[in-house]
Amino acid sequence: MLVGHHHARGLFDADDCRACARRAGVLDHYDHVQEEEIQLRQARQWARVARRHAHWALGCSGIGVLLALLASPW
């Protein structure tokens, strides 16, 4: 018998009581959900970086077009 549980019977937080979560069979699911949340945060971070680079590239190409127009002999 584990001592020091402060949750009602049938209710637990998998972070606080991993032994109960393992016994209830939800620890694998909890770990899977945590991994998916980490992957989602990483994907959002990569998307922000990609967007920043796309804006930079678009700005540079715009400047290039303007310089090409200024340099063209009309």
C-alpha positions as CSV (number, residue, x, y, z in Angstrom):
1,M,0.0,0.0,0.0
2,L,1.4,3.4,-1.0
3,V,1.3,6.1,1.6
4,G,0.8,9.8,1.1
5,H,-1.8,9.9,-1.6
6,H,-3.8,13.1,-1.6
7,H,-6.2,12.4,-4.3
8,A,-9.7,11.0,-4.2
9,R,-10.2,7.5,-5.3
10,G,-10.3,7.2,-9.1
11,L,-8.9,10.7,-9.6
12,F,-5.2,11.4,-10.0
13,D,-2.7,13.5,-11.8
14,A,-0.2,11.3,-13.7
15,D,2.6,13.7,-12.9
16,D,2.0,13.6,-9.2
17,C,1.1,9.9,-8.9
18,R,2.8,7.8,-11.6
19,A,2.4,4.6,-9.6
20,C,-1.4,5.1,-9.7
21,A,-1.3,6.0,-13.3
22,R,0.7,2.9,-14.1
23,R,-1.7,0.7,-12.1
24,A,-4.7,2.3,-13.9
25,G,-3.0,1.7,-17.3
26,V,-3.0,5.3,-18.5
27,L,0.7,6.1,-18.1
28,D,1.6,5.0,-21.6
29,H,-1.3,7.2,-23.0
30,Y,-0.2,10.1,-20.8
31,D,3.5,9.8,-22.0
32,H,2.3,9.6,-25.7
33,V,0.2,12.7,-25.2
34,Q,3.1,14.5,-23.6
35,E,5.4,13.6,-26.6
36,E,2.8,14.8,-29.1
37,E,2.5,18.2,-27.2
38,I,6.3,18.5,-27.4
39,Q,6.3,17.8,-31.1
40,L,3.5,20.3,-31.6
41,R,5.5,23.0,-29.8
42,Q,8.6,22.2,-31.9
43,A,6.6,22.3,-35.1
44,R,5.2,25.7,-34.2
45,Q,8.7,26.9,-33.4
46,W,10.0,25.7,-36.8
47,A,7.0,27.3,-38.5
48,R,7.9,30.7,-36.9
49,V,11.5,30.4,-38.0
50,A,10.4,29.4,-41.6
51,R,8.0,32.4,-41.7
52,R,10.7,34.8,-40.5
53,H,13.1,33.5,-43.3
54,A,10.3,33.7,-45.9
55,H,9.7,37.3,-45.0
56,W,13.4,38.1,-45.2
57,A,13.7,36.4,-48.6
58,L,10.6,38.2,-49.9
59,G,12.1,41.6,-48.8
60,C,15.4,40.8,-50.3
61,S,13.8,39.8,-53.6
62,G,11.8,43.0,-53.6
63,I,14.9,45.1,-53.1
64,G,16.6,43.1,-55.9
65,V,13.7,43.9,-58.3
66,L,13.9,47.6,-57.4
67,L,17.6,47.7,-58.0
68,A,17.2,45.9,-61.3
69,L,14.6,48.5,-62.4
70,L,16.9,51.3,-61.4
71,A,19.8,49.9,-63.2
72,S,18.0,49.1,-66.4
73,P,18.7,51.6,-69.3
74,W,15.4,53.2,-70.3
